[in-house]
Amino acid sequence: MSIKDLDRLLALREEDPLLDKQLEDAIEVEQFLELAQDRGLDVTEADLFAAQQRDEGSLPAEELQRRMAEESRRLRHFIQG
């Protein structure tokens, strides 16, 4: 488990056009973890959540509120069917 390996994988996008293309669109977590493993990197789902928390921790309060509002709207739409 290594958030450093996750950072390395994301940095590899600069050097690896195929990886950049693969990460261009949203992919499943399992696919993302396989991409890391294929490159000899040890990334887990927990690393993804830790990186997300790390990145969100550096955002201004206004941005966090905007994101929460968007998520709330999606949940209301989902719950209503």
N, C-alpha and C positions, 0 to 999 in steps of 0.2 A: 504494500500500500504506500503510494508516494505521490503527494501532490506536486512534487518536483518533476516527476515523470510526466504528469499531466501537463505541466507548463512546458516541458521539453517537446511533447507531442504537438502542442499548439504552435510552438516556435518553428517546428519542422515544416509548417505550412508554407513558410517563406522559401524554403529550399526544395520542396517536393510538390510539383504541380498536380500530381495525381492525388495526393493527400488533400491538397487545397480544394480540388474538385469534389472529393468525397465528403468533405466537411461543409461544402457550400450550402447544401440543403439540410434540413432537419433530418436526423437519423435516430434510430432506436439506441438506447443506452448500450445494449449488447453489441451492436455493430461498432459503436465508438470504442468500447473496451477491446474488441477484436482488432481494430486498427492499431491500438496501442500495443497490444500483445504481438502483433505481426512485426512491429518495429523494435521488439525486445524491451518494451516499457511495461512497468507494473502499475497499472491504473485500475482502481476499483470504483464501484458506484459511490462508496463513501467519499472517495477523493473528489468526485464530481460535486457532491453536496458541499464539501468543505470549501472547494474553490468558489462555488456560487455564494456561500456565506461570506467568504473573504472579499469577493468583488462587491457584494451588496453592502458590506460594512464600510466601504469607502465612498458610497454614493451620498449625495446630499439628501436631506429629509424630503425635499419636494419631489425628487425623482422616485424615492421609495413610496411616497404617497400616491403618485401617479400610477406606479406599477400595481399597487394594492387595489386601486380603484378599477383598473382594467381587469384584474383577476376576479374581483368581486362581480363585475358585470358578466364575465364569462360563466361564473358559477350560477348566477341567477338565471341565465339563459339555459344552462344545462339542467338545472333543477326543474325548471318549468317544462322542460321537454321540448 
